[in-house]
Amino acid sequence: MRTVTSVQQYPIFGSEIKCPHCRQIIPALILTDTYLCPRHGAFEVDTNGKDLVHLQSDRQWRLWNDEWYRQHTHPDGIRFEIHENIDRLFTQGYRMLKVTIARRYMDMVSPYLESTSTDSSVQRLYGLTVEFSPSEAEEPRWGVINFELEKELGAPKGYPYFRSF
């Protein structure tokens, strides 16, 4: 007869995780692949063993360095997340210089990028120069994280980030 250890009773991410939405510690349900947040409902480990799926919205999340990153399936999701982070950093006193977007989103966001009138090879989003990340094979974190903002202290001249989507 095979004995089940306590580790085998919990989903792959352990007995508890931080909720991807509110970052509260939430428990795993024993003998399932599910975590339950009292505020946001159930999250289930996808069959690939990498993603956490919010059952009510079908949004997917991946873990990197103890942080959950939403995996976007629509351009508005990634664009909104970038815009939200630009706004948050601006209110903390930063000026954005550049955004590097994960290469896996290149086809999704390219139609929304603007070219500068002086150099058509320079693409912009919300007034920021856009670069795409190295491949996941070169830097595995880019298979999970969505983007990085290059910033410096100081307010921008004007506030070009509030252009509508």
C-alpha positions in Angstrom: 0.0 0.0 0.0 1.3 3.4 -1.0 1.3 6.2 1.6 0.4 9.8 0.6 2.7 12.4 2.1 1.4 15.8 3.1 3.2 17.4 0.2 1.3 15.2 -2.3 -2.0 16.5 -0.8 -1.5 20.0 -2.0 -1.3 21.6 -5.5 2.1 22.2 -7.1 2.5 25.7 -5.6 2.3 24.4 -2.1 -0.2 24.6 0.8 -0.7 28.4 0.4 0.0 31.2 -2.1 -0.5 34.9 -2.4 -3.7 35.7 -4.2 -2.7 37.2 -7.6 -5.4 39.9 -7.2 -5.1 41.1 -3.6 -1.8 39.4 -2.5 -3.4 38.0 0.6 -2.2 34.6 1.7 -4.8 32.0 0.5 -5.0 28.3 1.3 -4.9 25.3 -1.0 -7.8 22.9 -0.9 -6.4 19.5 0.1 -6.4 16.8 -2.6 -7.3 19.3 -5.3 -5.4 21.7 -7.6 -7.3 24.7 -6.2 -6.6 27.7 -4.0 -9.5 29.7 -2.6 -9.5 33.4 -1.9 -12.4 34.7 0.2 -12.5 37.9 -1.9 -11.7 36.6 -5.4 -12.9 33.0 -5.5 -11.2 29.9 -6.8 -7.8 29.6 -8.6 -6.9 26.3 -10.2 -3.5 25.1 -11.4 -3.7 24.5 -15.1 -2.9 21.1 -16.5 0.5 22.5 -17.8 1.5 22.9 -14.2 2.8 26.5 -14.8 -0.3 28.6 -14.9 -2.9 29.5 -12.2 -6.3 30.1 -13.7 -9.0 32.3 -12.0 -12.1 30.1 -12.5 -14.6 33.0 -12.7 -12.8 35.1 -15.3 -10.5 32.5 -16.9 -7.5 34.9 -16.5 -4.2 33.1 -16.2 -1.2 33.9 -14.0 2.4 32.7 -13.8 4.8 32.8 -10.9 8.3 34.4 -11.1 10.4 35.3 -8.1 7.4 34.9 -5.7 5.3 37.3 -7.8 2.3 36.4 -10.0 2.2 37.9 -13.5 -1.0 37.9 -15.5 -0.7 36.2 -18.9 -2.6 38.3 -21.4 -4.6 37.0 -24.3 -5.9 40.3 -25.6 -4.0 43.5 -26.5 -6.2 45.7 -24.2 -5.1 43.7 -21.2 -1.3 44.2 -21.7 -1.9 47.9 -22.8 -4.0 48.6 -19.7 -1.4 47.0 -17.4 1.4 49.1 -18.9 -0.7 52.3 -18.7 -1.6 51.5 -15.0 2.0 51.0 -14.1 3.1 54.2 -15.8 0.4 56.1 -13.9 1.4 54.5 -10.6 5.1 55.3 -11.1 4.3 58.9 -12.2 2.3 59.5 -9.0 5.4 58.2 -7.1 7.6 60.9 -8.8 9.1 59.0 -11.7 9.5 59.9 -15.4 9.2 57.0 -17.8 11.9 56.7 -20.4 11.2 53.4 -22.2 9.1 50.2 -22.1 10.5 46.8 -22.9 7.6 44.4 -23.7 7.9 40.6 -23.7 8.6 39.3 -27.2 5.6 36.9 -26.9 3.3 40.0 -27.1 4.9 41.5 -30.3 2.1 40.4 -32.7 -0.5 41.4 -30.2 0.7 45.0 -29.5 2.3 45.9 -32.8 -0.9 47.3 -34.4 -1.2 49.8 -31.5 2.3 51.2 -31.7 3.0 54.6 -33.2 6.0 55.4 -35.4 7.8 58.7 -34.9 7.6 61.1 -37.8 11.4 61.5 -37.8 12.3 57.8 -37.6 9.8 55.2 -38.7 11.8 52.4 -37.1 11.3 53.9 -33.6 8.0 52.7 -32.2 6.1 54.3 -29.3 3.4 53.4 -26.9 2.0 56.2 -24.6 4.8 58.4 -25.8 7.5 55.9 -24.7 10.0 54.2 -26.9 9.1 50.5 -27.2 11.6 47.7 -27.4 10.9 44.0 -27.3 12.6 41.6 -24.9 15.2 38.9 -25.7 13.7 35.5 -26.4 12.6 33.3 -23.5 15.5 30.9 -24.4 18.0 33.7 -23.8 16.3 35.0 -20.6 13.7 32.7 -19.1 12.0 35.4 -17.1 10.6 36.9 -20.3 8.4 33.7 -20.6 6.6 35.0 -17.4 7.0 38.7 -16.9 5.1 41.0 -19.4 7.1 44.2 -19.5 9.7 46.5 -17.8 9.6 50.2 -17.5 12.8 52.2 -17.6 12.4 55.2 -15.3 14.2 58.0 -13.5 13.2 60.4 -10.8 11.4 63.6 -11.9 8.2 64.6 -13.5 7.9 64.5 -17.3 7.3 67.6 -19.3 3.6 67.4 -19.7 2.0 64.0 -19.1 1.7 62.2 -22.4 0.6 58.9 -20.9 -3.1 59.6 -20.6 -3.9 59.2 -24.3 -6.9 57.0 -24.7 -6.5 53.4 -25.8 
